[in-house]
Amino acid sequence: MPATQIPAGKQLKAPRPAALGASARTLQAVSVFLLSCVVALAGCGGGTVAAKPANDTFTISPSISSIDTNCTGCNATNAHGVAMHRFTATLTNGGSTAVTWSVSSNSASAGTISPAGQYTPPSYLTADREEVLVTATLKSNPSIRATALLTLTPGFQQPLTPENVAVGANGAVTLTGRLAEAGGSNNIRFALSNTPNGSTGGEGTLGATRCSHSSHAFTSCTVTYVAPPVVPSTGVTYVVATAGDSSSKTEAMVLLNPAGVASNPASHQSLMNSPMQLGSSGGNNNDFDAHGNIIADCCSGTLGSLIQDATGRQFLLSNNHVLARSDHATVGDAIVQPGLIDNNCTRSGDGPGTIPVGALTGWLPLRSAATNADAAIAQVASHTVDPTGSILEFGSRQSDGSLAAAPPGTSSSGGKGQLPALGMRVAKSGRTTGLTCGGVSALDVDVSVDYYRDCAETRPYLTKAFSNQIALSGDRFSDAGDSGALVVDTANAEPVGLFFAGGTDASGVGQAMANPANDVLSELSAQFGGTSYTFVGTTDHAVSCLSYGDSTVAAAQARALSNIEIAHGQHVLILGRTLMNPNAGILGVAMGKSSDSPGEAALIVYVDENAPPPIPATVDGVRTLVIPTNARAIASGSAALTNLAVQNQAIPSAAFSQAVAVKRQIAHSLMQKNSAFFGVGFGQSLDNPREAALVIYVDRKHQPARLPTTISGVRTRYVVMDRFHVTRAYTAPFQSPRVCAPQPAAQPQPFDPSSILAPRPLQF
């Protein structure tokens, strides 16, 4: 039956703090009993502490400050772009001075401070707030000291669970928030909002909040959201959470849809009955960091799809960094479902909660310059995986509103996957965000991605350069833990790509990268002696498009212009009036904002919608924003200020070919000359959708003051965000006592590609 198509949400998604780089494996902190063998919780104790930030010799700054355990409110970032709180010591004459830093408090939650004055808050508190005394001692005379007062409040451990969900009229879902606090009395406050950081508006109702407090477990609060009785059109509502005096906020996005589709990512994270479906949580049984004989944290991702070789042997397909621990695994390692992040970091064999579903067979080495995909395979264990290759929520709507599992489509491509196209609507089914829909935003992308040896990302491994990748975008399209998910065309469920990296740009829009599906199969075949692989699937069919929207254009237009940009816009408006020529199809001009480069002014050029003339990409160095309209709309003042329906515009083949040629000519040198550029592809201009554009990914922490408006005559479109890297969120060890059992860390062994031709026997 035809799939239910749910269009993009209508609400504007306001900018939010960028997520850490790429989305891959995740460490998820859960509200469980704390490890008594790791840390002993102290009482709150003490009264008010007074700061003395100055003496006759030096002063320390800031003298009084407040942050939470997430470092919300921190005053700086480190070399990796991570938020931090820095203290400085300055002599009375303005010069710098050498001091020794230390911190103390009346509890066990003082945090740490580096010799350079970089303060790191504790991962959790044991009270509603803690006062930390930061002391600077003069190295040349230890009797001279100054102190600053830092107030700590608990932040959120993670986004609300689930962080995105789809419901129809009267649909209900229970949301859970967890504070990084064991003990104390803070409660989480939930509110409905039209925006991700607001406190008013929104649709539906919230029930009573229930909280659980304990000195042996994290503070946990739940609330039930109920959708309104009538949902006339698709849109989004936010449930926003705040807590105590903390400045932290987190939110869940609710997609209200008149089709009545109900989708909750929680179903992707639980232990599944055998035979399991794909699109679920899974990973390597050894994917953890160990401190001595203690598992400190763990990570995993998504078991994306099923492939088979020419003999019919079936293999799980996911990313190298999900199954093979970024080249650091051993052939034969057990692959488990769910992943360790969803089983309290408890390995299979050490306790219940996971099922071994495969044995690691091989991977495309990231360290090899000859590989161009992040992929690994694991031979399926007997009777553990659905042999039809069914993927969660890829099927049709059922009577209860949920979506059935279904295999991907393979009839059109013979199981080899199909090529992507700009604007193609795609879907993926992943561990963290479940079923989501987005669009292909750029093709032939050259991109560099950072990899780490450990879940906590304290040990860099390498930066891998990929070429000919697929860029995807959409609000809440993906998040950490979705890596390894299969990306398919929503029209026919044919495999298009293998999701492996992602993040959130400066406008709050999700950005993702996928290896082309047919390239993944080809490289696996070449790596393993010419063995041919195909996706396991069924007759092509549509997939429900759960789209939370794409606020790229709306966010760009909502961004305020600086005084300098306003001056640029006003200046070029005078020049732009000379372009007006109704007989030539140029109906009017106005001052506006660029969507290709948010924060830049643009000259709006209104053109005849029936016969749009060619318009230069810039006028006196300022971008043009070309909007088809008619004379009546201009006369009545109802002409649009931006292009929203960019997917409906076709790019002429000549413009497309020019962009491809320029991209391939300049991409490598552009990324080599300026490290701020970490990705280059070609896509569609948002300022003039009838033109192609170079899509350039820019490191938000090293953004050049001025970015080129065109390169070799082709428009440029910039995506400003943190660099892509395979992020595993890190937290302190607070797992159940059984994880205290000695666990020797697995030692990586060299990978022998020939092993895939004679896979090791599965022994579970």
N, C-alpha and C positions, 0 to 999 in steps of 0.2 A: 504494500500500500504506500501511497506517497507520504513522505516524511512531513512532519509539522515544521514549517518554516517560521521561525520567530525573528522578526527584524530587530535591528539595533535599538537599544534603549534611547529614550528621548531626553533623559536628564543629562545635564552638563556635569561631567566628572571634573571636579576642581583639582588643580595640581596637588600632588601628595609627595612626601619625601621619597626619593628614589629607592627602589629595592636594590639590594646588593647585586650588581652585575648579573651573571647568567644564572639560569635556573637549572639545577641538576640534581645532585643528591642533597638531602636535607637531614639535619639533626633536629628532631622535634622533642622539646622538653614536655613531659607529661606530668600530671598531678598525681604523683605516687609517693609512697613513703620515702623519706630521706635516708641516705646512706649513713647509718650511725658510725660505720667504720671509716668514713671519710671526713666528717665534720661534726663537731659538737656545738649545738646552738646555745648561745649565751643569753642571759636576760637583757632587758632593755636598759635598766640602770640609769643612774646619773641625772643631774640637773642641767641647766643651761650652761653652755660653754661660751666664754667671752674671747673674742679675737683681739690680738694686738698686732696689726699688720705693719707697723712702722716702728723704727727706733732711730737713734742718731746716725746710724751707718747706712741702713738700706730699708727698702719697703718691698713688700710682696703684694702681688695682684693676681687675681681678684681677691679682695679682702673678705667679702661675703658673697656667697653664691649658692644656688640650689639647682640640682640636677636629679634625674631619676636613674634607675639601674640600666635603662636603655641608652643613657647618655643624652636624652632629650634635654636641651638647654646647655649642652656642652659648648665651649667657646672656640673650638678649633677642630681641625682634622689632621690626621697623621699622613705619612707619605703614601699610604694605600687608600687615602680618602675616607678612612673610618673616623667617626666622631670621637673626639677626646676632649678632656678638660685639662688645660695647661695653666700652670702657675709659673710666674716669673718673679725674679728678684732684681731690683734696680737700686743702685747707689743713690744717695741723696743728690749727687751732682749729675745724675742721669745716666751714668755708665752702668755696665753689667758687672755682676760680682759672682764669685764662686760660693755656692752654698750646698749644704747637704739637706735633702728633703726627707721628711718622714710623716706618717699619718697615724692617728690614734683615735679611738672612740671608746665609749662605755660598753660596747658590745663586740661581737666577733665579726662585725660587718664594716670594717674600716676601709676596705679596698686596698689598693696599692698605688705607689707613686714611684716613677722612675728617677734616676739621677738627673734627668733633664727637666723634671717638674711635670711630667705627663702623668695625670691621675687616671686610674682605671677603677670604676666603681665595682663593688662586689656583684656577683651574678644574682643574688637575692638578699633580702633583708629579713630580720627576725622581729621587726616592729614596724609600725606605721611610718615612722621616720627615724632617721639616725643623724646625729650631729657628729661630724668628723672634724677634728682639729688638724690642720695642715701646718707643719712646722718647718721653717727654713733656718738652718744653723750655719753661721758664717764659718767657712772652712779655716780661715786664718785665725779665728778667735771663737771657739765653740761656746763661749759664754754669751755671745751676742746672738739673739734669736728674734724671730718675728713669727706671728701665727695668723692664719686665716680660718674662717669658719665656713664649712661646706655642709649644707643640709641635703641629705639623701632621702628620696621617696621611692617606693617600688614602682617599676614600670611593668608593662605587659610582657609576658614570656613569649608571646607569639600573636599573630592575628587571631581574631575570633574564629572559633571552629563551629561550622564551616565558614570559610572566608568568602565564599560565594555560593549561592543556592538559587534554584529556579522553582517557583510555585505558581499555581493558578488561583482562581477565586476561592477564598476560604481555606487555602492551603496553610499548613502550619509547619514550623520547624523550630527546634530547640537550639539555641546558640549558647556557646560556652566561652567564657573568658577566664584567663588565668593570670594572676599577678605573681611577680617574682618576689613573693613574701611568704615565709613560713612563720606563722604566729601573727600577732597584730589583729586589728579589727577593721581594716579597710574593706569596704564593699565596692563593687563595680556598679556604676550607674549606666544604664542603657537608655538611649533616646533615638527616636526616629528622625531622619533628616533627608533633605533633598540633595545634600552634598556629603562627601566623605568625612568632613571635619566640622559639620554643623551640629545643631541641637534642636532644630525645629523643622517642621514640614514632614515630608514623607507620607506614605500611604500604609494603611493597616493599623494594627494595634499590638502592644506589648503587654504580656502578662506580668505577674509579680516576679521579682528577682529573688532567687534563692542562692545563698552563699554558704560555703563551707570553710571554716577556719580551723587550723590545727597547727601546733608547733612542729608536727612531723610531716606536714604535707603543704603544698602550695595553696594559697587562697584561690578558690574556684567559685565562680558565680555563673548561674544559668538563667536564661529568660526565654520564654516562648513567644515567637512572632507569629501572628495570624494575619493572613492577607485579607484585604477588603472583600466583601461579598460579591462585588462586581468589579471585573477588570476589563474595561472597554478597549484598552490598547496596551501594547507592550511598553514597559518602561522600567526604570530601576529606582529602588528605594534603599537607603542606607540605615543600618543599625549601628550607631556610634557608641563606643564605650569609653568612659573616663573613670578615674579612680582617685579618691582621696585628694591629697594636695599635689599629686603627680601631674606634670604637664603632658604626660603621654596620652595619646589617643590611639585607638585602633577601631576598625570597622569591618562589617560584613556587607556585601552587596547582594541585594535580593532582586532577582529578575522576575517581575510580575508579567504573566503572559496569559492572554485570553484563551489560548489553546489548552490550558490546564496541564501543561507538562510539568512534572515534578522531578527535580534532579538534585541530588545531594552528594557531594564528593565523599562523604563518610563511607559510602558503600564501596569505594575504591580502596579504602585503607584497612579494612577488616580482614580477618582470616576467612578465606572462602572455602566452601565445600568442594571436594574433588568430584569431577574434573573442573578446575578453576577456569575463569575467563581472563582474558588479557585486559590491559588498561588498568591493572591493579598494582598495588604496592608490592615491591620485591627488590631483591638485590643479593649481593654476595654475603654469605654467612660469616665472613671474616671482615666485613666492612665496619671496623671500629678503631678507635684510638685507645691504646692501653697505657696507663701509668703504672709501671711495675706489673702487678698481677690484677690490677683493677681496670675494668672497662670504663673509660672516662666519658666517652660519647660514641655515637654511631651514626651511620648515614646510609641511605639507599635511594631508590628512584622508582621507575615504572617498568613493569614487564610489558613491553609495547605490543608485540605481535608474534605470530607464528610463521616460520618459513620452513621449507622442506628442500632436500636435495633431490637429485635425479632418481635416487633409489626409494624415495618416499620417507626417509628419516626426517623427523621433525625437530626443530630447534627453536628455542625462545630467542627473540631478537630484541636487544636494547642497546644502550650506549656502552662503550668501553669503560667509561668512568662509573657506570652503574654496576655492571657485572664483573668487570675485570679490575676495578679499583685503580683506574688510570695507569695501566701497564703493570701494576704491582700485585697482581693475583697469581694463582697457580692453576694450571690446567687440572680439571677435576674438582675444583672448589665447588661446594654445594651452593646452589642458588635457591633462595627461600622465598616463600610468600606467607604473610606479608614481609616487607623489609624490616630490618632491625629497628628502624625508627618507630615502627608501629607495634613493637613487641617489647617495649621497655628495655631495649638494648640487650635482650636475652637471646643468645644464639640457639639455634637448633642443636639439640644434644645437651644443653644446659638447663632446659626447662621447656614447658609447653608454650604454645602460641604461634608457632610457625610450622610450615610443611616444606620439606625439600622437594622442589619441583623440577630440578634439572641439575646437570653437572657442566660447569664451565668448559667449553670445548675449544674456543679460540677467540682472538680479537685482532682488530687492525691496530698495530702499534702506533701510539701517538708520537713516539719519539722518531719514527721513520718519516723521512721527507717524501717517501713514495706513497704514503697514505693520505687520503683526502676526505675521510669520514671518521666519526666517533662511533664505532659499532663493535659489538661483541655478540657471540651466540653461545647458547648452552643447550646440549642435547636434553630433550624432554625425558623425565622419569616416567615410567610406565603408569598409565591411568591417573596421572595428576593434572594434566592440562587438557582442556576441551580440544579434541583433535580437529574440529571444524575451524579453529582459529577465532572463535567468537570473542568480540571485544565489548566490554561493558558500555551500554547505552548507545550502541551503534544501530539498534533496531527500532522498530516502530513503537508508537505510544500504546501502552496497555490500559486496561480498564481502570486501574487505580491512578493513572496519570504518569506512572514511571515509564522509563524507556527500556525495552528489552535489549539483551545482548545480541549481537549479530556479527558474523565475519565481515571483513572488508570485501569490497567488490574486486573481482579479478577477471571477469569474463572479457572485458574490452582489451586488456593488456596481456592476457595470458599469465597473469601473476607477476609480471615484471614491474608494475607501477607505471604511472603516467607522468608526463611532463607538466610542470606548473605553468601558470599564465598570470600576468599581472591582473590584480583585481579578483582572482579566483577566490571563492568562498571555501574555506577549509575548516575542518573540525579535527579535534584530537580528544582522546580519552586518557586522562592522566591521574596519577595518584593523588595530587594535591587539589587541583581545581576541577577534577572530573571532566565532564563533557563540556567543551567550550568551542566557540566558533570565532574565526577571525578572517583576515584577508591577506593575500599575497601582496606585499608592499614593495618588494624589490627583488630583482633576479640577478644571477651571475655575480653574487656578492663575494668579494675578497674580504676576509675578516680574520682577526687574530683573537684567540681565546686563551685565557690563563687557566692552568691546571695546577693542582696541589697534590701532595703525597698523603695528606691526612684530612680527616673530616673537619677539624677545627681550622684548617687553612692557615696553619702556622709554618708550613714547610712547602715553599713553592717547588713545583716539579719542572714545568716548562710552559712556554707560550707557543701554541700551535697555530700556524698559518693555514687557513683553509681557502679554497677558491671555488667559484661556481656554486655558492650556497643560496638557499632560499630564505628571504626575510619575510616575516609574518608580523602583523600588528593587530591589536584589539584590546579593549579594556578587559582585564582579568583573563586574558587568553591562556596564560600559563604562570606557574610559580615554581619555586624550588621544590623538587621532588617529582616534577612532571617529566624529567628527562628520560628519554627512551620511548616516549609515547609516539605512536604512529600518527602521522598527519595525513588526512584523506580529503579528497574532493567531496564536498557535501552533496553534489549532484548525483554521484554514482558510487561513492565510498571507495573509489580506486586509490591505492596508496600513492601519495605525492612526496612525502619526506619523513625523516626520522628526527624528531625534535631533540636538540642537545644543548642549547644555550639560550638564555633570555634575561630579561630585566625590565625595569620601568624607566621610561625617559623622563626628562625634566618637566614634561607636561602631564605626567601621571599615566601615560598610555603604555600598555604592555608591548614590549618588543621581543621577538623571538627569532632564532635561527634553526634551520633544519637542513640536514644532508638530503640531497635528492634521492628518492627511494630507489630508482633504477641504478644510480651510482653506487649506493650501498651494496646492492646485490652483486653488481659487477666487481666491486673491490673485494668482497668476500670470496667470490669465485676465483679471482686472480691470486689472492693471498693463499688460498688453500688448494692449490694444484689444479685449478680449472674445474672444480666441482660446480655444477650449475645449481642456483637457488631460485626459488619462486615463493611468493607470498601464498600462504594457505588462505583461501577465501571462497566466495560464492558468486552467484550472478550479481552484476552491478545493481545497486539500489541506493536510494537517497538516504541521507543522514539528517536528523533534526539539527537545525542550526541554532544552538543556544548562544546567542550573541548578546554580550553585556554592553555592546556599543563600541564605537571608536571615536574618542573625543579629541583626536589629533587637531582637527580644524577648529573646533569650538574652544579648546584650551589655548591655541595660538591666538585666536581673536580676543580671548578674555584677558590676555596678558597686557599689562600697561606698558606704554612706550616711555623711554627715558626722554628727558628734555632735549638731548642731542638728536634722537630719532624724530621727535616731533618737529624740530627745526629742519631736518632733512626733508621730511614729508611736506612741510609748508613751502619750502623752497621749490621742490620739484613740481608741486601742484601748479605753480605759476607757469613753469615750462610746459607742463602737460596740457594746458589749455590750448596750446598751439597745435596739438594733435587732433583736436576735435574737427570732424568733417562728416556730417550725417550722410552725405552722398557716397562716402567711402565706407560707411558702416561703423564709424566711430561716433557714438552718440553723446558721450559725456565723460568727465573725469571727476575724481574726488580723492581725498586723502584717506588712506586705510592702513591696514596692517598685513604683513606677509604671513602666510601659513607655511611657506617653505622654510622660512627662517624666523621662528617666533622671537618677538622682541624687536624686529626691524620694521620700519615704516615701509609703506608701499603706495604706489600711485594706482588707484583703482581706475581702470579703463573700461567703460561700458561699450559693448559692441553689439551690433545687430544680431539677434539670436538666429535669424534665418540665413544670414550670410556673413559669418564672423570674419573680419579681415585679419591678416597677420599683424601682430603687435610686437615691438621690440621687447626683449626680456628685461631691459632696464632703460631708464631715462635719467641721464646725468648720474649714473651710479646707484640709483634707487630702483628696486624691483617694481615690476608692473604686476598688478592683480587684475586679470582679464575676466570680466563677467558678462556673459551673453544676456541681453534683456531687450526691451522695446522702448520706443519713445514715450508711450503712455505711462509706463512704470516710472521712468525718469521724471516726467512732468508731475506725477502725483507724489513723488518722493518715496515710492514703495520699492524701488530697485534694491536688490540685495547688496550686502556689503562684503560677501565672500562667496566662494564656491563650496557647496556642501555635497552635492551629488556627483563627486568626481568619478565614481565607478561607472557612471553612465556615458562618459566621454571616451571616444575612440582616438587613439594616437595615430596619426598618419604614419605609414611605413617608413617614409624618408626620415622623419624626426626620430623614430624609434631606432633606425639603423645608425643614425649619427650618434645618438647617445651610447649605443653599444660600442661603437668604434672608439669614442673618446674615453669611455670607462676603461676599456682594455688597454688603452695607450697610457693612461695616467695613474691608474689605481696603485700599482706597485710603488712608483716613485713618490706619489703623494703620501703614502703611509710610511715610506722609508725616511722622507725628509722631515716629517713632523709627526712625532709620536702621539700627538693629540688625536690624530685620525686613525681609528682602529678598524674601520670597515668602509668599503666603497662598492656600490652596485648601481644598477639603473632601475628607474621606476617612473612614476607619473608625477608631474608637477602639480602641487595643490594650488598654486597661484594661477596657473593656466593649464587646466587638465587636458587640453588638446596637444600639449607639448610633453615630451619626455624630460626627465631630470636625472642628474647624477645624485644618488642617495648616499650621503656621506655621514658616517657615525663619528661623533666627536666626544672625546672624554670631557665630561662636565667639569672636572677638576683642573683641566689644563686648556680650557677653551680659548682660542686666540681672540684678541680684541676685535678683529674684523675678519669676517669670512667672505671669500669670493662669491659674488652674486652669480657669476657664470664662469665656466671653464671651457675654453675652446668653443665658445658660442652656445654651449648647452647650459640650461638652467641648473642650479644646484639646490638641493633640498637637504636640510641638516636635521639629524636626529641626535640630540644632546643628551647624554646619559652616562652612567658609570660603565667602565669597560666590561665587556663580556668575560665572565669567568665562571667555572663550574662551581657554584656556591653551595656549600654545606653550612647552614647556620650552626653556630657553636654555642654551647652553654656549659655550665659546671656540672659535675656528676651528682645527680640526685636521683639515682635509680633504685629499684627495689633491692633488698638485701641479697637476693640470689645472685645479683650481678657482682657482688663482692668476691665471689668464688674466683680462685686463680684462673686467669685466662692468658695463656701465652700468645703473644701477638704473632700472626702468621708471617712467615718470611717469604718475600717474593722470590720466584724462581724464573729463570729465563724461559721465554715462551717459544716452543717449537711448533711452527706452523704445520709440520707434517702430522702432528698429533690429531688434527681434525680428520685425517683419512682413516685413523684407527682410534676412535674415541675411547677413553678409559671407561671401563664398566661402571655403571651406576650402582653405588653401594650406599644405601640409606637405611 
